[in-house]
Amino acid sequence: MNYQPNTKPEPESELESDAALPLAVKREALLEQARAVFQIESEAIARLGAQLDERFERAVRLLLDCRGRVVVTGVGKSGAIGRKLASTLASTGTPALFLHAAEGLHGDLGMVAPGDVLLAISYSGRTDDLTAILPVVRDMGVPVIAVTGRADSYLATHADVALDIAVEKEACPLNLAPTSSTAAALAMGDALAICAMGARSFSHDDFARFHPGGTLGRASKLRVGELMRSGERLAVVEETATMREAIQAITDAQGGATVVVNAEGALCGYLTDGDVRRHLLCCEDDTAPLRAPVTSAMTRNPLSFAPPMLAVDALRALQERGVADAPVVDEENHPVGILDVQELLRAGLV
């Protein structure tokens, strides 16, 4: 009997097998459903912006006037949003903590004291555990900010300020699972925190102080002098140099630009690889461009930085100017380095 080997190729992956075929067929439907979720939730958040009014301003002022802590409370999904909001507030200059409403009924209300502000999140506005603590908090003279989707709810009517996060529908196909409503609550909380942060003139140094152990904190503390290319990696030519000499200096430094200095050693120009290419393309003679003075192609009065400058501020300046690098100078305008966006990228700022 002749043996006939099975020549049917094995499926390269599970998705290519017959058993996985139904999943492959449903893939586009899954993607469409995901897109619908994004659309519904983004529209819910956009509506928040359209309906902002003086109530939002009053809520921010309550946060700014708070002499104690902002106590954020909620239950269930609203509680999860509340935990995140308390963390965001605390890390951006507004002292805050999270109080689970149910725990508040069993002793944790001791976390709340005169001088605090209570920020209560409940889409229905009638969550039993949350509404039960309101009379106690109000007796303390603690202002209440409500974040709710029901303007006529107990929470809204017993708050000093009620912020409306009502949504037309949840992204859940059954219109039951909190999705659009939690996205709206999260966005409203972020808006409160960021507006308070801006009003406090919260700086990069402040942010770094509150994030000493994380990548964000380390990156926000970095100075230009720590990231600049210097020493042998700094290309320098005098303003009397030729384009050939400038190209050689850039090559020797293994960089993409050279600083140009005057007779006193002060910065007077900046020449990049891009400047060199544009100069060569504008010249019809194949040899004349290399003999041309560097001053014919350099940028005069270039953007420059000082070594103590925060790297994040330098990054913003580079982005606004639309350039990828710039010279670094000392107090006497003498070049000491070049700050390249690639160094900012490696440091985690980009």
N, C-alpha and C positions, 0 to 999 in steps of 0.2 A: 504494500500500500504506500503510495507516495504521500509524503508529508507536505502539506501546503502551509507555509507560515502565514500567520495573520498579518496582512500588509496594511490593515486599516491604521492610519496614524493616530497616535495617542493625542488627546486634546492638550493643547499647550497650556491651558489654564482652565480653572473651574468654570469661568464665564463662557468658554467655548464648548463645553460639554452639553449634551442634550438635557441633562438634569438642571443645568443652570440657565437654559434658554429662556424660561419664563422670566427670570430675573432680568436678563438682558432686554427682553421685550418691554419690561416695565421701567427700564432705566429713565427714559425720557419723561414718563409720567411722574416719576419721583422728582426729577429736576424741575418740572413745571410746578409741582406742589411746593417745592422749596422756594422757587421764585415768587410764588403767590404769597408765601409767608413773609418774605422780605418786603414785598409790595404793600401788604396790608399793615405791617408794623411800621414801615417808614411813613406811610400816609397818616397813621395815628400820631406819630411824633411830630410830623409837619403841622398837623392841626393845632398842636399845643402852642407852637410859635404864633400862629395866626390869632389865637384867642388870649394871649398874654395881656394883662392890664395892670392897674395900680395895685391889685392884690399881690402880685408877684413882688413888686417893689417893697411893699409893706413886710412881706415875709423875709426878704433879704435884710431889711433894716432890723427886724427882730433878731436875726442871727448876728448882725454886727453889734447890736446893743447888748447882747448876752454877756453878762459878767461871770457866769458860771460855765456850764457845759450845755451843749445841745444834746438832749437825750432823744434818740431816735427809737421809735417803737413800732411794732407790727406783729402779725401772726401769719404763719404759713408762708406763701410766696411773697407776701408783702413784708414779712419778717426777713426773708432772705435779701430782698431789695434794701431793707432798712440797715442790715448789717453792712452791706456794701457802701451805702451812703454815709454811715457813721465813720467808716474807714476813710472814705474820700474826704469828708469834712476835716477829720483830724489831721490828715496828711497835707492839707492845703491851708492850714492856718486857723481853722475853727475848731477848738476843743470839743470833742463829741464822744459819745459812747452809745452802745446799743442796749436797750432794755426789752427783753421779751415780755409782751403784755401779760401772758399767763403767769410768768414768774413774778411779775410786779404785784399780782394779787396775793402772793405768798411770801412777802418780805422784801422783794427786790425794789419796791418803791422807795426804799431808803436811798437808792441811787439818785433820786430827784430831790432837789433842794431849791429854796428861794434863790433867785438869780439865774436859774437855768431856763431853758426853752424846751418845750416838748414838741417834737416833730413826729406826728402820728400818721402812719400810712395804712389805709384800708380802702380798697376800691368800693366796697359796699357801704362803708361808713357806719356799719352797725355790728361789727364784730364784737361779740359779747365781752371777751376778755379786755378788749381795748376800751370799749365804752365804759366799762366798770371802773377803770382807773381815772377817768377824766374828772369826776367830781373831786376826788382826793387831790389831784394835781391842781385843779382850779382853786381849791381852798388854800393851797400854798401860795397863790398869786403867781403861778408859773404860766406864762403865755403859751398858747397852743397853736401850732401850725398844722393844718390838716391837709393831707394829700389824698384826695378821694375822687371817685367817679360819680358820686351822687351828691348834688348840691343841696338836696333837701334832707340829707341823712342826719342822724343824731350827731355824728362826729363833726360834720360841716357846720351845723347850726350852733354847736357848743365850742367852736374854735374861734380864736381871735382873727385868724386868716385861713380861708379855705381855698386851696388851689385845685382847680378842676382838671382831672386827667381822664375825663369820659372818652370812651372810644365807641365807634359805630359797631364794631364787631371784633371778636377775638379771631386770631389766625387759625385757631383750632377749627376743623371742619364741623365739629358739633357745636361750636360757639360756646364751649364750656371751660376748657382748660385756660387758665390765665396766661395769655401770651401777649397780645397787643396791649392789654392793660398793664402788665408788668413792665413791658418795654417803655410805655408812657411814664410809669412811675419812676423808672430808672432814669429816664431822660430828664424829667422834672427835677429829681434830686441832684443830678449832675449840674443842671443849670443853676440851681441854688448855690451849690458848693463853689462853682467856678466864678459866679458873680460876686460872692462874698470874698473869694480869693483875690479877685481883681480890685475890689474896693479896699482891701487891706494892703494893696501894693506888695503882695507876697512875691518874693524874689527867688532867683535861682539859689542864692545862698540859704534862704529859708527852706527851700525844698530839699536841698542837700542835707541840711541839719536834721530833717525829719526822716531822711532815707539814707542813713549812714552805711548800711550794709548791702544795699542793692545796686544793681547795674545803673539804674536811673540816678541814684544819689551820687555814685562815683563819677558818672559822666557829667553831671551837672556841676561838679566842683572843679573839673579840669580847666587848666589855664592854657592860653596859647603857647606860652613858653615850654610847657610840658610836651606839646605835640609837634612843634615846628621842626623842620629839617634845618640842621645847623652844622657847623664845622666843615668837614670835607664834602658834605652833602649840600652845602650852600654855594651856588655858582655866583661869582661876583666879577664884573668887568667894569672898567672905567668908561666914561662917556666918549673917550677918544678911540675906543676899540672898534675894530671892524666886525662885520657880521660873521666872518670866518672865526674870529677869536671868540665871539659870543657863543657860536655853535659848539666850539671846542670846550668852552667852560661848562656849558650845559651837559655835554657828553661826559666830561670828566666827573661831574657831580652826580651823574646818573639820575638827573632830574628832568623836569619839563620846562624850566624857566631859569632866567638869570636876573639878578638885580643889577642895576646900573648906577654907579656912584660918580660924584664929581671929584675934583681934586682934593677936597676936604674929607672925602670918604662918606659923604652924606648921600642918601637916596635921591636920585633925580629921574629914575625911570625903571621900567620893568619890561622884559622881553620874554615872551613865551614861545613854545614850539609853533603855536598857531600863528603868531606874528611872523616868524621866520618863513613859514610856508606861504603866507599871503604875500610877503615881500618877494619871494622867489617867483611866484606866479605873475607878478606885475612887471617883471623885468624880462625883456626879450633877449638880452645878451646873457649867455650862459655863465660868464665869468665875472662880469661887473657886480652882480648882487653880493658876492662874497667879499668884495673890496669896499662895499658901501659902509658908511659909519653906522654904528648900532643905533645912533640917535634917529636915523631915518625910519626905523620900524618900531622903536620901543614906544610904550605907553608912558606919557609924561603924567606926573601927579597921580600915580596909581593908588588904589585902595591899599591901605596898610594897617597893621595891627601892632599893639604893644604887648610884650610878653605877659604882663599880669592880667590881660583881658580874659574874661570867661570865654571858653571855647564855644559854648552854645551861642553867645552873642556874635562871635566871629562868624559862625556858621550862618546865622541869620543875615549878616551883612554880605557874605559871599552869595547867598541865594538871591538877595535883593538886587545885587549888581550883576548877577548872571555869569559869574566867573568861578573857576574851580580852584584857584590858588591866589595868594597875595603875599607880599613881603612883610616881614616882621622887623620893626625898628626899635632902637632904644630911645631914651629921652632926648638924645642929640640927633635923632633921625639917621643914625648909622644902622645899616642892615645887620641883623643878628640871626636871621632865619627866614624860612619860607613856610607858610602854613598851607598845606594841601588838603583838599577835601578827602583824599584817600586816607589820610591820617585820622581825620574825624570819623570816617567810616569804620576804621579798625578800632577806634575807641568806643564805638557804639552810639555815637551822636546822630548818625544818619540811618 
